[in-house]
């Protein structure tokens, strides 16, 4: 759980951090969360997301670059529950999730652009632990990310 607000953290560290201007919705039960970055780049296919969140998270935050697509969900309640069971701090989805009410009951940080009840493909197409860029901000595996009601900050 984040112990310092992102606004205070930015005041303290300033240009050492990038601030994501894209406005995500707070969906998970934990609004504030932070941890080391893990990444996935995929488009309308959540097999890699499911497999990654089923492995030990050790307090990490999975940043999923779904290209901003709202056409199908990349995370649902079962995948989010798996993330909780495996020790993930949160998930930031540049795309859609589903089962938002159930996800809101979980002790997990989840930010996404929105929701869609439609399932995604399960072919395993995508890349894991590669730098991903969302709205001009690069998320590199191993960098630290902080999220709360004000937004998302990541180490440069």
C-alpha positions in Angstrom: 0.0 0.0 0.0 1.3 3.4 -0.9 2.3 5.4 2.2 2.9 8.7 0.3 0.4 10.4 -2.0 1.5 10.7 -5.6 1.1 14.5 -5.4 3.5 14.6 -2.4 5.9 12.2 -4.1 6.0 14.4 -7.2 6.7 17.5 -5.1 9.5 15.6 -3.5 11.1 13.9 -6.5 9.8 16.0 -9.5 11.6 15.4 -12.7 12.9 12.0 -11.6 9.3 10.8 -12.2 7.0 10.7 -15.2 3.3 11.5 -14.6 0.8 9.7 -16.8 -1.7 12.3 -18.1 -4.1 9.7 -19.4 -7.1 9.5 -17.1 -7.7 5.9 -15.8 -10.7 4.8 -13.8 -10.0 3.4 -10.3 -11.7 0.0 -10.3 -10.0 -2.2 -7.7 -10.6 -2.3 -4.0 -7.3 -0.6 -3.4 -7.2 2.9 -4.9 -3.5 3.5 -3.8 -0.9 1.0 -4.7 2.7 0.8 -5.8 5.5 -1.7 -6.7 8.1 -2.7 -9.2 6.8 -2.7 -12.8 6.2 -5.8 -14.8 4.8 -5.4 -18.3 2.7 -7.1 -21.1 2.0 -5.8 -24.5 -1.1 -7.5 -26.1 -4.1 -6.7 -28.2 -7.4 -8.2 -27.4 -5.7 -11.4 -26.1 -5.3 -11.9 -22.4 -3.6 -15.4 -22.2 -0.3 -13.8 -21.2 -2.0 -11.6 -18.6 -3.7 -14.6 -17.1 -0.5 -16.6 -17.0 1.6 -13.8 -15.5 -0.9 -13.0 -12.8 -1.1 -16.7 -11.9 2.6 -16.6 -11.0 4.1 -15.0 -7.9 3.9 -11.2 -8.0 6.0 -10.3 -5.0 4.2 -7.0 -4.7 4.7 -6.0 -8.3 2.3 -3.9 -10.5 1.5 -5.4 -13.9 1.2 -2.7 -16.6 -0.8 -4.1 -19.5 -0.5 -2.2 -22.8 -3.7 -3.2 -24.6 -3.3 -0.4 -27.1 -6.2 1.5 -25.5 -8.7 -0.9 -27.0 -12.1 -1.1 -25.3 -13.4 -3.8 -27.6 -12.8 -6.7 -25.2 -11.7 -7.1 -21.6 -8.1 -8.1 -20.7 -8.8 -8.7 -17.0 -11.9 -10.1 -15.3 -12.7 -11.1 -11.8 -11.1 -14.6 -11.9 -7.8 -13.2 -13.2 -7.9 -10.4 -10.7 -8.6 -12.9 -7.8 -5.6 -14.9 -9.1 -3.5 -11.7 -8.8 -4.5 -11.3 -5.2 -3.8 -14.9 -4.4 -0.3 -14.6 -5.9 0.8 -11.4 -4.2 0.4 -8.7 -6.9 0.0 -5.1 -5.7 -2.0 -4.0 -8.7 -2.7 -3.9 -12.4 -2.8 -0.9 -14.8 -4.6 -1.8 -18.0 -4.4 0.5 -21.0 -7.6 -1.1 -22.3 -10.7 -2.6 -20.8 -11.5 -4.9 -17.9 -14.8 -6.7 -17.0 -16.5 -7.8 -13.8 -15.9 -4.3 -12.3 -18.1 -4.7 -9.3 -16.4 -8.0 -8.3 -13.0 -6.5 -8.9 -14.0 -3.5 -6.7 -14.4 -5.9 -3.8 -10.8 -7.3 -4.1 -7.8 -6.0 -2.1 -6.0 -5.2 -5.4 -5.2 -1.9 -7.2 -6.8 -1.9 -10.6 -6.8 1.0 -13.0 -8.2 0.7 -16.5 -9.7 2.9 -19.3 -13.1 1.3 -18.9 -15.0 -2.0 -19.0 -16.6 -4.3 -21.6 -18.3 -7.6 -20.9 -16.8 -9.2 -24.0 -14.1 -11.8 -23.5 -10.7 -11.5 -25.3 -8.9 -14.1 -27.3 -6.7 -16.7 -25.5 -4.0 -17.3 -28.1 -1.0 -16.0 -26.1 0.0 -13.4 -28.6 2.0 -10.5 -27.1 5.2 -9.7 -25.3 6.1 -9.9 -21.6 8.6 -7.7 -19.7 9.4 -5.3 -22.5 9.3 -1.5 -22.2 5.8 -0.3 -23.0 4.8 3.3 -23.8 1.4 4.6 -22.8 0.4 8.2 -23.6 4.1 9.2 -23.9 5.2 7.6 -20.7 7.5 4.6 -20.8 7.1 1.8 -18.3 10.3 -0.3 -18.0 10.3 -3.6 -16.2 11.8 -3.1 -12.7 11.1 0.6 -12.5 8.9 1.6 -9.6 5.3 2.8 -10.2 2.9 4.5 -7.8 -0.8 5.0 -8.3 -3.6 6.6 -6.3 -6.7 8.7 -6.9 -4.6 11.5 -8.4 -3.0 9.3 -11.0 0.1 7.3 -11.9 3.8 8.1 -11.5 6.7 6.0 -12.7 10.5 6.3 -12.3 12.2 7.4 -15.4 
